[in-house]
Amino acid sequence: MEFRKVDAKEGTKIEYMSPELLFLAQSGQPYRGTLYVNFISKGESFNLVDFKKYITSLRAVTINAENIAYEIFDMIQTNVNVEALGVIVDLTARGGIQQRIGFGASFEPVKKQNIFQVH
């Protein structure tokens, strides 16, 4: 899969978050979690529709939980030229154990509330 590139001002700090990460463990059981991606643009970013399709495509992939952050990191790094790329995956607890997997540059993820709600 490829991400279409979009222009972004060089030096722009960009952070993406998706609470919809889902992939399969070696056992076939699903892992669910929140994905955080952080980087500094070198003049480009990626198309969010393509990124969403990639995240959704992981639902059919079997990956060790410990490797999920690297897999996403590698996909982004392969498709766009960025610096200080970091990926963090917060998995929901399984068997009472919570996991946070990170790869690349360290950063503190910020979880933002959805402010666009219909009453």
N, C-alpha and C positions, 0 to 999 in steps of 0.2 A: 504494500500500500504506500502511496505517496501523498504528502501534504502539499497542496498548492501554497506557494509563498505569497505573502502580502507585505507591502511596504510598511515599515515602522521606522520612526526616527531613530538613528543610531544613538545608543546610550540610554534608551528608554528601558526602565525596569518594568518587567511584565510578570504578573503572577496569575495563574489560572487555577481554579478549583472545581472539582466535580465530585459530588457525593454519590455518583451512580456507577462506580467501578464494580465490576462483577467478573470473576474468572473462575476456572475450575482447578481444584487441587488434584494431585495425583490420584487421590481416592475417588475422584468424580464428584465430591461434595463442593458446593460453591463457596467461594470467598467473596465477601462484600466489603466495601470500604470507600474511603474518600481519598481522592487523588489531588495532590498539590504539585504544581509545576512553577518554577521560578527561574527567570533568566534575564540577561541584559541583551537587548537587541543590537545586532551589528548591521542594522539597516533593513532587517526583515523579521517577520514572524510567520505563523502558519494560519491557514484558513480554518476557522473554528468548526465549520461543518465537517471538514475532513477529519479534524481531531475528534469530534463527537462520534463519527463513524468508526474511527479506530478504537476508541474506548468501548463502543458497543460491540465491535468485532472480537474483543477479548473474551466475551461471554462464551465463545465456542473454543477457547484455547485452554489447554491444560498446562499450568505453570506452577513450579514450586513457589510458595508465598515469598520466600527469601529472595527470589530473582525477579519479582514483578517490577520493582522500581528500576532495576537495570534495563529490563526489556523496554519499558516506556522511555527511559533516558536515551537508549540507543536509537529508537525510532525517531525521536525528535532530533537528535544530533545528526542522524543520517539525512534528514530532510531540510533542515534550516541551519544557517550559520549564526550561532549565538555564543555568548560567553557567560561564564558563571552559571551554567545550567545545573539545576538541582531538582530532584524528584523525591517526594515523600508520599508514601501510601500508609494511611491509617486504616487497618483492618478491624472490622467489628470482632468482638470476642467470640472465640470458638473454644469450647471446653473450659470456659472461664479465663482464658488467656488472651490478652490484648496484644496486638503486634503493631509496631511502627517500623516500616522499612524505608530506608533512604539510600539514594545513590547520587553522587556528584557533589556540587557545592552545597554547603550547609546553609540553611535559612530556617527561620521560625515561621511556620505557616499561620496565616490569619484566616480564621473562619468568619465569614461575613453573613449576616442575616439577609434573607430575601426580603427586600423592601418593596417589591412590586407585587402586592397581594390585593386580591379582589375581595371586598367585603360583601 
